[in-house]
Amino acid sequence: MHKHVEWDAPGRDSVIDHYAQSPNTNPEPGPGDILSTRYKGKVVRIKVQAYVDGTSIGDVAALIDPQSGERLKALGELTVGDTVRVPDGKRAFEPQPRHGDDKDDD
């Protein structure tokens, strides 16, 4: 069973809006892909298990504070390892580090 989550709006980092301008690119994730979304201002990485009718289903692989790069084990009721659903409209590109570090978090 998946955990219901109210994802943050992706705003200008919307994956779907970006790919709408590139019609020759297929933005659908597949099993094993990692996608990102936002929850309570943090970046959430999801490892996709399945993609059904515009929704990715997968496990939370990481919770990251975009300001510091700190990885969290839990945020509110969301925990690394939880199975969740992410509609295409909530997928977001990850923000660039604001402090100028070139860290590779994954």
C-alpha positions in Angstrom: 0.0 0.0 0.0 1.3 3.5 -0.8 1.3 6.5 1.5 -0.8 9.5 0.4 1.3 12.6 0.2 0.3 16.2 -0.7 3.3 17.2 -2.9 4.4 20.8 -3.3 3.8 22.4 -6.7 6.9 22.3 -8.9 6.6 25.9 -10.0 9.2 26.9 -12.6 11.0 23.5 -12.1 8.1 21.5 -13.6 9.3 18.5 -15.5 6.1 18.3 -17.5 6.2 22.0 -18.5 9.8 21.6 -19.6 9.1 18.6 -21.8 5.9 20.1 -23.3 8.4 22.4 -25.2 10.3 19.3 -26.5 7.6 17.1 -28.1 10.2 14.6 -29.5 11.3 13.7 -26.0 9.4 11.1 -23.9 9.5 12.2 -20.2 7.8 9.0 -18.9 9.8 7.3 -16.2 10.3 3.6 -16.2 11.1 1.0 -13.5 14.4 1.8 -11.8 14.4 5.4 -12.8 14.9 8.1 -10.2 12.6 11.1 -10.3 12.3 14.1 -8.0 9.5 16.0 -6.5 9.0 18.5 -3.6 7.5 18.0 -0.2 7.4 20.7 2.5 10.2 22.6 0.7 12.5 19.6 0.5 13.6 17.5 -2.5 12.2 14.0 -2.5 13.8 11.4 -4.8 11.7 8.4 -5.8 12.9 5.1 -7.2 10.2 4.2 -9.7 8.7 0.7 -9.6 5.8 1.4 -12.1 4.3 4.1 -14.2 0.5 4.0 -14.7 -1.8 6.6 -16.3 0.5 9.6 -15.7 1.5 8.5 -12.2 4.8 7.1 -11.0 4.7 4.6 -8.1 7.8 4.0 -6.2 9.8 4.2 -3.0 11.3 7.3 -1.4 15.0 6.9 -1.9 16.1 10.2 -0.4 14.8 13.3 1.4 17.2 16.3 0.9 17.3 19.8 2.2 18.1 21.8 -0.9 19.7 24.6 1.0 22.3 22.5 2.9 22.3 19.2 1.0 21.6 17.4 4.3 19.9 14.1 3.9 17.0 13.4 6.2 15.5 10.0 7.3 12.0 11.4 7.8 10.0 14.6 7.1 6.7 14.9 8.8 5.0 11.5 8.2 7.1 10.8 5.1 10.1 8.4 5.6 12.8 7.0 3.4 11.5 3.7 2.1 7.8 4.7 2.0 6.0 3.7 -1.2 4.3 6.7 -2.8 2.5 7.9 -5.9 3.7 11.0 -7.8 1.5 12.4 -10.5 3.4 13.8 -13.5 2.3 17.3 -12.7 4.1 17.2 -9.4 7.5 16.0 -10.8 10.2 18.7 -10.5 13.8 19.2 -11.5 16.1 19.5 -8.5 17.3 23.0 -7.6 20.9 24.0 -8.2 22.9 24.4 -5.0 22.8 28.0 -3.9 26.0 28.0 -2.1 28.2 27.3 -5.1 29.3 23.8 -4.1 29.5 21.2 -6.8 28.4 18.2 -4.7 27.1 15.1 -6.3 24.5 13.9 -3.8 23.7 10.6 -5.5 
